[in-house]
Amino acid sequence: MKVIAVRFKAGGKSYFFDPGDIDIAKDDHCIVETVKGIEYAQACSDIQEVDDARIPAPLRKIMRKATEADDRQVEENAAREKNAYRIAQEKIAEHGLDMKLTEVEYAFDNSKIIFFFVAEQRVDFRDLVKDLAGIFRTRIELRQIGVRDEARSLGGFGSCGRPLCCAEFLSDFVPVSIKMAKEQNLSLNPTKISGVCGRRMCCLKYEEEAYEELNSTMPALGDYVVTSDGTRGEVSGINVLRQIAKVLVEVGDDKELRDYPAGEITVLRRKKGKRGGSHIGIAAEDSPEMLALLEDEAREMKAEADRNARENGRQDKGKEGRTQSGQQQNRGDRQDNDRGDRKNRQERQNRQDRQDGDRQDRQNGQGGEKQGRDRRNQGGERQNRNPQDQERREQDGQGQQGKNHRNHHHRNRDNRPKNKESEGGAGTPNGTGQS
């Protein structure tokens, strides 16, 4: 497939685009559309054929070649960037933020402004963003970068006298360890192996593979060897690039150093220690200098990992970040599930208790209603019996009164005189009228 590589910044990473029918050559400026919007880019290669496996999907097309109006727009944006840099510096000082502003970048279509800064710790710049958005009336983005990115954006010269590699051609930063300096027999003095950014020089990585291959054929310092002429001795020095070893041999009662090519030496007994050279006699593993370097390396690696995690957090987390966040998320999910299960069990228990209580209340209510009905029925029966008893008692009373009246009447009738004589002598005791 025909593609062309373009670059958005000097010394930045190159990207493949589909030129289509546009006639464009190396160093020509063009307008392309990216995920960030419309960008102004420069072709860093001619149109070339590239295997499909090397082309990341999706492959975007070049919109058009840049015109004079586009070039003027870029120049105007550069002037605006200087003004924005000055205003941002004033606002940072006004808010008292512990951050160092390094660069300001305007989008080609002025849709947003990106402020790059360096800080040792995380900075709360929300109020700063509000102030900048109120001044420039556009989208504001603040992006924290590392000291290596700062050196790339500012530029400069290294200890070799040449421009910084990161500002010239390096597109990505690779980790540089102390082992690389040891492998190349360099001094472990931090000031000797560090660049202008304060980190280990990126050029230590360039010859690492070559030194590893050359050291694999060389004896180590202190090894007891035999040479092609049968001389035996101890290796006291090596030259990795020339592939020559200095062997201390005995000649009579004296000792002398002789140079032998690496191919003419056979190791009989190795001395305990790491392969390499000068580091064996310069710095031990537990020396203060070595410990300081190891601490710096660990601190740098941690800072680099944190920065990468923050930069890629919005799109694609790093593998370690995904693992840690996944474990934390899994723990949180398990805790949430446990809390949810406990809550569901409690709700089910409460619902069961309410159902049991309602069932008991209904049973009690039915029993109470039955007892109430029984009491009402008994009371009604008593009420029904009472009028009958009353009526019966009244009838019995009336009958008794009538009986008493009849008896009294009979008694009175029996006590009345039976003839007239008895009626005339009523005043005498015997009824005869005689005294």
C-alpha positions in Angstrom: 0.0 0.0 0.0 1.2 3.5 -0.8 1.7 5.7 2.3 3.6 8.7 3.4 5.1 9.4 6.8 4.3 12.8 8.4 5.5 14.4 11.6 3.7 17.1 13.7 6.8 18.3 15.6 10.4 18.5 14.9 12.0 15.3 16.3 8.6 13.9 17.0 7.1 10.6 16.1 6.1 9.9 12.5 2.7 8.6 11.4 1.6 6.9 8.2 -1.2 8.6 6.1 -2.7 7.7 2.8 -1.7 10.3 0.2 -4.4 9.4 -2.2 -4.1 11.4 -5.5 -2.3 14.3 -3.9 1.2 14.8 -5.2 3.3 15.4 -2.1 7.0 15.0 -1.5 9.3 15.0 1.5 9.5 18.2 3.5 6.2 19.4 2.1 3.5 20.7 4.5 0.1 19.3 4.5 -3.2 19.3 6.4 -4.4 16.1 7.9 -7.3 15.0 10.1 -6.6 13.2 13.3 -8.5 12.1 16.4 -7.6 15.5 17.9 -8.9 17.4 15.0 -7.4 19.1 11.9 -3.6 19.3 12.2 -0.7 20.9 10.3 2.0 18.4 9.5 5.2 18.0 7.5 6.1 15.1 5.3 9.2 13.3 6.5 9.4 10.8 3.7 8.4 10.4 0.1 5.5 8.2 -1.0 6.5 4.6 -0.4 5.2 1.1 -0.5 4.7 -0.4 2.9 3.4 -3.8 4.0 -0.1 -3.8 5.4 1.2 -5.4 8.6 3.1 -2.3 9.4 0.2 0.1 8.9 -2.0 0.7 12.0 -5.7 0.8 11.4 -7.5 3.0 10.6 -5.3 4.6 7.9 -6.4 8.2 7.5 -6.1 10.3 4.3 -4.3 13.5 3.8 -6.8 16.3 3.2 -4.7 18.6 1.1 -1.4 20.3 0.7 -0.8 23.3 2.9 -1.4 26.7 1.3 0.1 30.1 2.1 -2.9 30.9 4.2 -2.2 27.8 6.3 1.4 28.9 6.7 0.3 32.3 7.9 -2.2 30.6 10.3 0.7 28.6 11.8 2.8 31.8 12.2 -0.1 33.6 13.9 -0.6 30.6 16.3 3.1 30.8 17.2 2.7 34.4 18.2 -0.4 33.6 20.2 1.5 30.8 22.0 4.0 33.3 23.3 1.3 35.6 24.7 -0.6 32.6 26.2 2.7 31.4 27.8 3.2 34.8 29.5 -0.4 35.0 30.8 -0.3 31.4 32.1 2.9 32.2 34.0 1.2 35.1 35.7 -1.8 33.0 36.6 0.3 30.2 38.0 2.2 32.7 40.2 -1.1 34.2 41.2 -2.6 30.9 42.3 0.7 29.8 44.0 0.9 26.5 42.2 4.1 24.4 42.4 4.5 23.7 38.7 6.8 24.7 35.9 5.3 25.7 32.6 7.4 24.4 29.7 5.4 24.9 26.5 2.1 26.2 25.0 0.6 24.7 21.9 -2.3 26.1 19.9 -4.4 23.7 17.8 -4.3 24.6 14.1 -8.0 25.6 14.1 -7.8 27.3 17.5 -10.2 24.8 18.9 -8.1 24.3 22.0 -4.9 25.3 23.8 -2.6 22.8 25.4 -0.3 23.9 28.3 2.6 21.5 29.1 4.1 21.7 32.6 6.5 19.8 34.9 5.7 19.1 38.6 7.1 16.8 41.2 3.7 16.1 42.7 0.1 16.1 41.4 -1.3 19.7 41.1 -4.9 20.8 41.5 -5.2 23.3 38.7 -9.0 23.5 38.3 -9.1 27.1 39.3 -6.3 27.9 36.9 -8.2 26.2 34.1 -11.3 28.3 34.8 -9.2 31.5 34.7 -7.5 30.6 31.4 -10.8 29.5 29.8 -12.3 32.9 30.8 -9.4 34.7 29.2 -9.0 32.8 26.0 -12.6 31.7 25.4 -11.7 28.3 24.1 -11.0 24.8 25.4 -8.1 24.6 27.8 -6.0 21.4 28.4 -3.2 21.1 30.9 -0.8 18.2 30.5 1.9 17.1 32.9 5.1 15.8 31.3 8.4 14.4 32.6 11.9 16.0 32.6 12.8 14.1 29.5 9.9 15.6 27.6 10.9 19.0 28.9 14.4 18.6 27.6 13.0 17.5 24.2 10.7 20.6 24.0 13.4 23.0 25.1 16.3 21.5 23.2 20.0 22.0 24.0 23.4 20.3 23.6 24.7 17.2 25.3 28.1 16.5 26.8 29.3 15.3 23.4 28.8 18.7 21.9 26.0 17.7 19.7 22.3 18.6 19.9 20.2 16.5 22.2 19.2 13.2 20.6 15.6 13.5 22.0 15.2 16.8 20.3 16.7 15.7 17.0 15.5 12.2 16.1 14.4 10.1 19.1 10.6 9.5 18.8 10.3 7.3 22.0 12.1 7.1 25.3 13.5 3.8 26.3 14.5 2.8 29.8 18.2 3.2 30.6 19.6 1.1 33.5 22.8 1.1 35.4 23.6 -2.3 33.9 24.1 -0.7 30.6 26.9 1.5 32.0 28.4 -1.5 33.7 28.4 -3.5 30.5 30.3 -0.7 28.7 32.8 -0.3 31.5 31.8 3.3 32.2 32.3 5.2 35.4 29.3 4.9 37.7 29.6 8.6 38.7 26.1 10.0 38.2 27.5 13.2 36.8 29.3 11.2 34.1 26.4 9.1 32.8 23.6 11.6 33.2 22.3 14.0 30.6 21.0 17.6 30.8 17.6 16.2 32.0 19.2 14.6 35.1 18.4 11.1 33.9 20.9 8.6 32.4 21.9 9.4 28.9 19.8 7.9 26.2 22.9 7.1 24.1 23.8 4.4 26.6 21.2 2.3 24.9 22.6 2.7 21.4 25.6 0.3 21.9 24.1 -1.9 24.5 23.5 -4.9 22.2 27.0 -4.6 20.6 28.6 -4.6 24.1 26.6 -7.6 25.2 27.7 -9.5 22.2 31.3 -8.5 22.5 31.4 -9.2 26.3 30.0 -12.7 25.7 33.4 -13.7 24.0 35.6 -11.9 26.5 37.0 -13.3 29.8 36.2 -11.4 33.0 38.7 -9.8 35.3 40.3 -12.3 37.6 39.7 -15.3 35.5 42.6 -17.9 35.3 43.2 -18.6 31.6 45.6 -20.5 29.3 46.7 -18.9 26.0 47.4 -20.5 22.7 51.1 -20.8 23.4 50.5 -22.7 26.6 51.1 -19.7 29.0 48.9 -19.6 32.0 48.0 -16.5 34.0 45.3 -14.2 35.4 43.3 -11.7 33.4 44.1 -8.2 34.7 42.6 -6.1 32.0 40.3 -6.2 28.9 39.6 -4.0 25.9 36.1 -5.0 24.8 36.2 -3.0 21.5 39.5 -4.4 20.4 38.8 -7.8 21.8 42.2 -7.9 23.6 42.8 -9.2 27.1 45.9 -8.4 29.3 47.1 -11.5 31.0 49.5 -11.5 34.0 51.9 -14.4 33.4 55.0 -15.7 35.2 58.3 -15.6 33.4 60.9 -17.2 35.6 60.8 -15.3 38.9 59.2 -12.2 37.3 55.6 -11.4 36.2 54.7 -9.5 33.1 51.6 -8.4 31.2 51.0 -9.7 27.8 48.2 -8.9 25.3 46.3 -11.8 23.8 43.3 -11.8 21.4 40.1 -13.1 22.9 40.1 -16.0 20.4 43.4 -17.3 21.7 42.4 -17.5 25.4 40.7 -20.4 27.1 39.3 -19.9 30.6 40.3 -22.5 33.1 38.8 -21.1 36.2 36.4 -18.2 36.6 36.6 -15.8 39.4 33.3 -15.1 41.3 31.8 -11.9 40.2 30.0 -10.3 37.3 31.3 -10.2 33.8 32.4 -6.7 32.7 35.5 -4.8 33.6 36.1 -1.7 35.5 33.1 -1.9 37.8 34.7 -4.8 39.7 37.4 -2.5 41.0 35.5 0.7 41.1 32.2 0.3 43.0 31.0 -2.6 45.0 27.3 -3.6 45.1 26.9 -2.2 48.6 29.0 1.0 48.2 27.2 4.3 48.9 27.7 5.4 45.3 26.0 2.2 44.0 23.2 2.4 46.5 22.5 6.0 45.5 22.4 5.0 41.8 20.1 2.1 42.5 17.7 4.4 44.5 17.7 7.0 41.7 16.9 4.2 39.2 14.0 2.9 41.3 12.7 6.4 41.9 12.9 7.2 38.2 11.2 4.0 37.2 8.4 4.7 39.6 7.9 8.2 38.4 8.0 7.1 34.8 5.4 4.4 35.5 3.1 6.9 37.3 3.4 9.4 34.5 2.6 6.8 31.8 -0.4 5.7 33.8 -1.7 9.2 34.1 -1.1 9.9 30.4 -2.7 6.7 29.2 -5.5 6.6 31.8 -8.0 8.4 29.6 -7.6 6.0 26.7 -5.7 2.8 27.4 -4.3 1.8 30.9 -0.9 0.2 31.1 -0.8 -3.5 31.8 0.3 -3.0 35.4 -2.2 -0.3 35.9 -5.0 -2.5 34.5 -3.9 -5.4 36.7 -3.9 -3.3 39.8 -7.0 -1.5 39.0 -8.7 -4.8 38.0 -7.7 -6.4 41.3 -9.0 -3.3 43.2 -12.2 -3.4 41.1 -12.6 -7.1 41.8 -12.1 -6.6 45.5 -14.6 -3.7 45.4 -17.0 -5.8 43.4 -16.7 -8.7 45.8 -17.3 -6.3 48.7 -20.2 -4.7 47.0 -21.6 -8.2 46.2 -21.1 -9.3 49.8 -22.9 -6.1 51.0 -25.6 -6.7 48.5 -26.0 -10.3 49.5 -26.2 -9.3 53.2 -28.7 -6.6 52.4 -30.8 -9.0 50.3 -30.7 -11.6 53.0 -31.8 -9.0 55.6 -34.6 -7.8 53.4 -35.8 -11.4 52.8 -35.7 -12.0 56.6 -37.6 -8.8 57.3 -40.2 -9.7 54.7 -40.5 -13.2 56.1 -40.9 -11.7 59.6 -43.6 -9.3 58.4 -45.5 -12.2 56.7 -45.3 -14.3 59.8 -46.5 -11.3 61.9 -49.4 -10.7 59.5 -50.3 -14.4 59.5 -50.2 -14.4 63.3 -52.3 -11.2 63.4 -54.9 -12.8 61.1 -55.0 -15.9 63.2 -55.4 -13.8 66.4 -58.0 -11.7 64.7 -60.0 -14.7 63.6 -59.8 -16.2 67.1 -60.9 -12.9 68.6 -63.8 -12.5 66.2 -64.9 -16.1 67.0 -64.7 -15.4 70.7 -66.6 -12.1 70.3 -69.3 -13.9 68.3 -69.6 -16.5 71.0 -69.8 -13.9 73.7 -72.4 -11.9 71.7 -74.4 -15.1 71.1 -74.3 -16.0 74.7 -75.3 -12.5 75.7 -78.1 -12.6 73.1 -79.4 -15.9 74.5 -79.3 -14.5 78.0 -81.1 -11.4 76.8 -83.7 -13.7 75.0 -84.1 -15.8 78.1 -84.5 -12.8 80.5 -87.8 -11.5 79.0 -89.3 -15.0 79.1 -88.1 -15.4 82.7 -89.5 -12.0 83.5 -92.8 -12.8 81.9 -92.9 -16.1 83.6 -92.1 -14.5 86.9 -94.8 -11.9 86.4 -97.3 -14.6 85.5 -96.2 -16.6 88.6 -96.5 -13.4 90.7 -100.0 -12.7 89.4 -101.1 -16.3 90.0 -99.7 -16.2 93.5 -101.6 -12.9 94.2 -104.8 -14.4 92.8 -104.3 -17.5 94.9 -103.7 -15.4 98.0 -106.7 -13.3 97.2 -108.9 -16.4 96.8 -107.6 -17.9 100.0 -108.3 -14.7 101.9 -111.8 -14.5 100.4 -112.5 -18.1 101.4 -111.3 -17.4 104.9 -113.5 -14.3 105.2 -116.5 -16.2 103.9 -116.0 -19.0 106.4 -115.9 -16.5 109.3 -119.2 -14.8 108.4 -122.4 -15.7 110.7 -124.5 -18.5 109.4 -128.0 -17.1 110.8 -129.7 -14.0 112.0 -129.4 -15.0 115.8 -125.8 -15.0 115.5 -126.0 -11.6 113.9 -128.1 -10.1 116.8 -125.8 -11.4 119.6 -122.8 -10.2 118.1 -121.4 -8.4 121.2 -121.3 -11.5 123.5 -118.4 -13.9 123.6 -120.4 -17.0 122.9 -122.7 -15.3 120.5 -125.8 -15.8 122.6 -126.2 -12.3 123.9 -126.2 -13.5 127.5 -123.9 -12.1 130.2 
